[in-house]
Amino acid sequence: MSEIKVNKISPRSGTDVTLGDSSDTFTVPSGVGLTLTDSTLLLPTTVTATTEVKTNKISPATGVAFALGDSGDTFTVPSGATIVNSGTATGFGGGKIGQVVSTTLSTITSTTSATFVDISGFAVSITPTATSSKILVLVNMGLSAGGLGNSCQLRMMRDSTAICINTDGAIGSSQPAATWQLKEYRDTRIANQGMNFLDSPSSTSAISYNVEWRETEGTTLYMNRMFGTSDSSSYPWTASTITAMEVLA
């Protein structure tokens, strides 16, 4: 076998260059590179190989969606590999959790306000990735209102808007629209108040979820402790949490 060395191979005018015939194989030795400069490599419709292909970018032909494989094919992401999505992922079905944010208030706070006020330090902020996303809000609170028969009312808030409240309208002007009410009968009791709500904010801006509260019978409302207090194992201190999860459409 002889070796031919040349700097350039060109076709005759108007004719492509053909390398070999059907079933011929051309081998590029290890360490040898093929370089295309401002050119297009045209591949056949089907490329069959068991070798590894490494590239920085795969793009579809103009105006054509890029398809990976055929029905029944499986693509495996090895352990330790990461798929990063900077666009909009579609076709995966709904109900996936996109992100979770949570805060825990482990200190004691109280109010004597007869009108709804925010609970300081008890809020989460979340930015939905799509307007079609829903936000599942989970709240758990330890509350105590002192004295026989005293109570309080609470409502969930999205920014400055009360959510998960009754919308039928009150019998009288004194009746508030609330999310839930605590009716406490003993100074030595903490009521664990839990609630969840699936919100549809239709937004991709940052949203704050928090809880407002008010006492209703002229007493003090406590969070994370009993109304009464004593250095005793019967008087625990607690923590309260609020969590928001983005549920993708």
Secondary structure, DSSP 8 states (H G I E B T S, - for coil): ------S----STT-----S-TT------TT-----SS------S-----S----S----STT-----S-TT------TT------S---SS-S--EEEEEEEEE-S-EEE--SS-EEEEEEEEEE--SSTT-EEEEEEEEEEEE-STT-EEEEEEEETTEEES---S--SSTT----SEEEE---TT--EEEEEEEEE-----S-EEEEEEEEESSSS-EEESS-SS--SSTTS----EEEEEEEE--
